[in-house]
Amino acid sequence: MPMKIVDDHDVIVVGCGIAGLSASNRLAEFGHDVGVLEKSPKEHRGGHTRFSESFRVPSADADLSEYGYEFAIDDYTADEFYDDIMKQTEGRADPDIARTLVDNAGETIEWLTERGVSWEMEPLNVGYTVARTFFDGEELVSDLVEAAEADGATFYYKNEARELVIDDDGQVSGIRARTDDGPVEYRAESVVVGAGGYESSEEKRTKYYGPDYDAMKIRGSRYNTGEAIEMVADAGGNEVGQWGGAHMALIDSESPDVEGGANRVDGYQYGVLINNEGERFFDEGEDARAHTYAKLGRIIFEQPGHTAYIVVDEPLKDMMRATGPGDRVEADSVEELLEDLGCKSPEVGAETVAEFNAACDPGEFDPDSLDGNATEGLGLEKSNWAIPIDEPPYYGYSVTGGITFGFGGIEMDTDGRAIDTVGRPIPGLYVAGNTTGGLFFENYPGGTGLQNGAVFGRRAAEHADGFLSED
């Protein structure tokens, strides 16, 4: 089939999640003719953003009051945001990328609001210790598509970008895509790739995480299978980051295998987590939920049966927030509860909870801060919120691990330019969001991924505008 040529656009953006939408909106604002290639059908557009729900925001640097919004936590600073990134990534995050992210996050949220995004400001549950904006994923995607289209952008669905076109001067001059109508070459003076990661590929999960990970549930889009990253690497882009690391969250065991969305069970930090052998395996009170949930999914998935059980009692019941399809279980004893949840060793689990209770000597319980209530004398201590679980009825949830996105990708600079394996920017080529690597390692501060995509999608567009103006 002959290659169809489309040469109507100044810039091609790959991806319709927050990175691609931020880039396409900013470029369209500048008056450029923008074409957006989205791999999915229109009804599934939005990548992982479609299934997401919050941004982490340095509220001390963002003012949304003219739009009628007030932050529930109004004093979270860019420096604190930076410190959280560096702490959770064990100091491995690229410091220039992290600094650029936090310093531009506030104004990026203001800009997204100007572009028509609607927010919910109240925390979804107790235990939030940093400022967030909350949103409906499908609505956010729709709002930003409409805003870009109003400024002249064109969206092409079921267009899978497969190859970058490089001219004789080494500059990107277009992209080749697979479509229902055959191959199409979109010619343009610049390309921004914000097409997500590789986590939805069974082959890549097995390659990077291990032989059982083909069975891990995918929280987001089924279309994030990594071809866009391979495409940029084939054009010389440098592959960086922790390819064996990922955002793997604690989720409801009954979540669908793919595209389940959040399906979270919040509040686990106040109770205990028991595995199928009836043992605790993680310090539930190590840190705030936003600083543990994204690594806990992997830890749970590697427990026997890929499953664990959250146990709380009557006083803690209202601290829980469950958004998945599974039902909460209630029982008059811990052993009965664990048996009903499906635990293989409910008697041992009940003994574990009794030992935990005996090791607690709590002072004042404060669910909104690290309260210092710790156990004493256990092989695995609980560092905070260690209060006895001894007032029936008891409540439990069956949970597993679900993958959100991988931590490997293409190297970018602070302007979103794709960097080659020698350390040079590839002329005309930009990357943003989960297509990139170098920011997240080991763990992840909740709400940072969406902010990363938004900030660098916007910055890539701003640099591309200057690049196009030079031409």
Backbone hydrogen bonds, N-H to C=O, Kabsch-Sander energy under -0.5 kcal/mol:
donor,donor_aa,acceptor,acceptor_aa,energy
4,K,183,P,-2.0
6,V,185,E,-2.9
9,H,187,R,-0.6
10,D,33,D,-2.2
11,V,33,D,-1.8
12,I,190,S,-2.0
13,V,35,G,-2.9
14,V,192,V,-3.1
15,G,13,V,-0.6
15,G,37,L,-2.8
17,G,194,G,-0.6
20,G,194,G,-0.8
21,L,17,G,-3.0
22,S,18,I,-2.2
23,A,19,A,-2.2
24,S,20,G,-2.8
25,N,21,L,-2.3
26,R,22,S,-2.1
27,L,23,A,-2.5
28,A,24,S,-2.2
29,E,25,N,-2.1
30,F,26,R,-1.6
31,G,28,A,-1.4
32,H,27,L,-2.0
34,V,32,H,-0.8
35,G,11,V,-2.3
36,V,154,T,-3.2
37,L,13,V,-2.8
37,L,35,G,-0.5
38,E,36,V,-0.6
38,E,156,Y,-3.0
44,H,41,P,-1.9
45,R,42,K,-1.6
49,T,46,G,-1.0
50,R,46,G,-1.0
50,R,47,G,-0.7
51,F,48,H,-1.8
52,S,49,T,-1.7
55,F,133,T,-2.4
56,R,447,G,-2.5
57,V,131,A,-2.0
59,S,57,V,-1.7
60,A,76,Y,-2.4
61,D,58,P,-2.5
62,A,59,S,-1.2
64,L,62,A,-0.5
67,Y,64,L,-1.6
68,G,65,S,-1.8
69,Y,64,L,-1.9
72,A,121,M,-0.6
74,D,72,A,-0.5
77,T,75,D,-0.5
81,F,77,T,-2.2
82,Y,78,A,-2.7
83,D,79,D,-2.5
84,D,80,E,-2.3
85,I,81,F,-2.1
86,M,82,Y,-2.5
87,K,83,D,-2.6
88,Q,84,D,-2.5
89,T,85,I,-1.7
90,E,87,K,-1.4
91,G,86,M,-3.2
92,R,89,T,-1.8
94,D,438,G,-2.6
98,A,94,D,-2.7
99,R,95,P,-2.5
100,T,96,D,-2.3
101,L,97,I,-2.4
102,V,98,A,-2.3
103,D,99,R,-2.1
104,N,100,T,-1.1
104,N,101,L,-0.6
105,A,101,L,-0.8
106,G,102,V,-0.6
108,T,104,N,-1.6
109,I,105,A,-2.1
110,E,106,G,-1.9
111,W,107,E,-2.3
112,L,108,T,-2.6
113,T,109,I,-2.0
114,E,110,E,-2.0
115,R,111,W,-1.9
116,G,113,T,-1.5
117,V,112,L,-2.1
120,E,134,F,-2.8
128,Y,125,N,-0.6
129,T,127,G,-0.5
133,T,55,F,-1.7
134,F,120,E,-2.7
135,F,53,E,-1.7
137,G,52,S,-0.7
137,G,135,F,-0.6
140,L,136,D,-2.7
141,V,137,G,-2.4
142,S,138,E,-2.3
143,D,139,E,-2.7
144,L,140,L,-2.3
145,V,141,V,-2.4
146,E,142,S,-2.4
147,A,143,D,-2.0
148,A,144,L,-2.2
149,E,145,V,-2.8
150,A,146,E,-2.2
151,D,147,A,-0.9
151,D,148,A,-0.6
152,G,149,E,-1.8
153,A,148,A,-2.4
154,T,34,V,-2.6
156,Y,36,V,-3.3
157,Y,155,F,-0.5
158,K,38,E,-0.6
158,K,40,S,-2.2
159,N,38,E,-2.4
160,E,158,K,-0.6
160,E,178,R,-2.7
161,A,159,N,-0.8
162,R,176,R,-3.1
163,E,176,R,-1.7
165,V,174,G,-2.4
166,I,164,L,-0.5
167,D,171,Q,-3.0
170,G,167,D,-2.0
172,V,427,P,-2.6
173,S,165,V,-3.2
174,G,165,V,-0.8
175,I,186,Y,-2.2
176,R,163,E,-3.6
177,A,184,V,-3.0
178,R,160,E,-2.5
179,T,182,G,-0.7
182,G,179,T,-1.7
184,V,177,A,-2.4
185,E,4,K,-3.3
186,Y,175,I,-3.1
186,Y,184,V,-0.6
187,R,6,V,-3.0
187,R,185,E,-0.7
188,A,173,S,-1.5
189,E,10,D,-2.0
190,S,10,D,-0.9
191,V,428,G,-2.7
192,V,12,I,-2.6
193,V,430,Y,-3.1
194,G,14,V,-2.9
194,G,192,V,-0.7
200,S,224,N,-2.6
201,S,198,Y,-1.5
202,E,200,S,-0.6
205,R,201,S,-2.4
206,T,202,E,-2.2
207,K,203,E,-2.2
208,Y,204,K,-2.7
209,Y,205,R,-2.4
210,G,205,R,-0.9
210,G,206,T,-0.9
213,Y,210,G,-1.4
215,A,212,D,-1.9
216,M,213,Y,-0.9
217,K,401,G,-0.8
218,I,257,D,-2.8
219,R,217,K,-0.6
219,R,403,I,-2.4
220,G,403,I,-0.5
224,N,221,S,-0.8
225,T,223,Y,-1.7
226,G,197,G,-1.5
230,E,226,G,-2.0
231,M,227,E,-2.4
232,V,228,A,-2.0
233,A,229,I,-2.5
234,D,230,E,-2.5
235,A,231,M,-1.0
236,G,233,A,-1.8
237,G,232,V,-2.7
238,N,419,I,-3.0
240,V,238,N,-0.6
240,V,409,G,-3.2
242,Q,407,F,-0.9
242,Q,440,F,-0.6
243,W,241,G,-1.1
245,G,242,Q,-1.9
247,H,405,F,-2.9
248,M,246,A,-1.0
248,M,294,A,-2.7
249,A,247,H,-0.5
249,A,402,G,-2.3
250,L,293,Y,-0.8
251,I,400,T,-2.6
252,D,263,N,-2.5
253,S,398,S,-2.3
255,S,252,D,-1.8
259,E,218,I,-0.8
259,E,220,G,-1.3
260,G,218,I,-1.0
261,G,219,R,-2.9
265,V,250,L,-0.5
266,D,321,R,-3.0
268,Y,265,V,-0.6
270,Y,267,G,-1.9
271,G,267,G,-0.6
271,G,268,Y,-1.0
272,V,311,V,-1.7
274,I,309,Y,-2.5
275,N,279,E,-2.4
276,N,307,T,-0.5
278,G,275,N,-2.1
284,E,282,F,-1.4
286,E,283,D,-2.0
291,H,288,A,-2.2
292,T,289,R,-1.7
293,Y,289,R,-2.6
295,K,292,T,-1.2
296,L,292,T,-1.8
297,G,248,M,-1.8
297,G,293,Y,-1.0
298,R,248,M,-0.8
299,I,295,K,-1.4
300,I,296,L,-2.7
301,F,297,G,-2.4
302,E,298,R,-1.5
303,Q,300,I,-2.1
306,H,303,Q,-2.5
307,T,304,P,-1.0
308,A,399,V,-2.4
309,Y,274,I,-2.4
310,I,397,Y,-2.5
311,V,272,V,-2.5
312,V,395,Y,-2.6
314,E,391,E,-2.3
314,E,393,P,-0.7
316,L,313,D,-1.0
317,K,313,D,-0.8
317,K,314,E,-1.1
319,M,316,L,-1.9
320,M,317,K,-1.4
321,R,266,D,-1.8
323,T,264,R,-2.6
324,G,264,R,-0.6
329,V,396,G,-2.4
331,A,394,Y,-2.1
337,L,333,S,-2.3
338,L,334,V,-2.7
339,E,335,E,-2.3
340,D,336,E,-2.6
341,L,337,L,-1.9
342,G,338,L,-1.0
342,G,339,E,-0.7
343,C,338,L,-2.4
349,G,345,S,-2.3
350,A,346,P,-2.3
351,E,347,E,-1.9
352,T,348,V,-2.4
353,V,349,G,-2.1
354,A,350,A,-2.1
355,E,351,E,-2.5
356,F,352,T,-2.3
357,N,353,V,-2.7
358,A,354,A,-2.0
359,A,355,E,-1.1
359,A,356,F,-0.7
360,C,357,N,-1.3
369,S,366,D,-1.3
371,D,369,S,-1.2
374,A,372,G,-1.1
375,T,382,K,-2.0
376,E,359,A,-1.4
381,E,379,G,-0.5
386,A,373,N,-2.1
387,I,385,W,-1.4
390,D,388,P,-0.9
394,Y,331,A,-3.2
395,Y,312,V,-2.8
396,G,329,V,-2.3
397,Y,310,I,-1.4
399,V,308,A,-2.8
399,V,397,Y,-0.5
400,T,251,I,-2.8
402,G,249,A,-2.5
403,I,217,K,-2.6
404,T,247,H,-3.4
405,F,247,H,-0.8
407,F,242,Q,-0.7
407,F,245,G,-2.4
409,G,240,V,-2.5
410,I,435,T,-2.6
411,E,238,N,-2.9
413,D,417,R,-1.4
416,G,413,D,-2.1
418,A,429,L,-2.2
419,I,411,E,-2.3
420,D,424,R,-3.3
421,T,236,G,-1.1
423,G,420,D,-1.4
426,I,418,A,-2.7
429,L,426,I,-2.2
430,Y,191,V,-2.4
431,V,416,G,-2.6
432,A,193,V,-1.8
435,T,432,A,-1.1
436,T,433,G,-1.9
437,G,410,I,-1.5
438,G,407,F,-0.7
441,F,443,N,-0.6
443,N,441,F,-3.6
446,G,290,A,-2.7
446,G,444,Y,-0.6
448,T,445,P,-1.7
451,Q,447,G,-0.9
452,N,448,T,-2.6
453,G,449,G,-2.1
454,A,450,L,-2.3
455,V,451,Q,-2.8
456,F,452,N,-2.2
457,G,453,G,-1.9
458,R,454,A,-2.0
459,R,455,V,-2.5
460,A,456,F,-2.3
461,A,457,G,-1.7
462,E,458,R,-2.1
463,H,459,R,-2.4
464,A,460,A,-2.7
465,D,461,A,-2.2
466,G,462,E,-1.4
467,F,463,H,-2.4
468,L,464,A,-2.9
469,S,465,D,-2.0
470,E,466,G,-1.8
471,D,467,F,-1.4
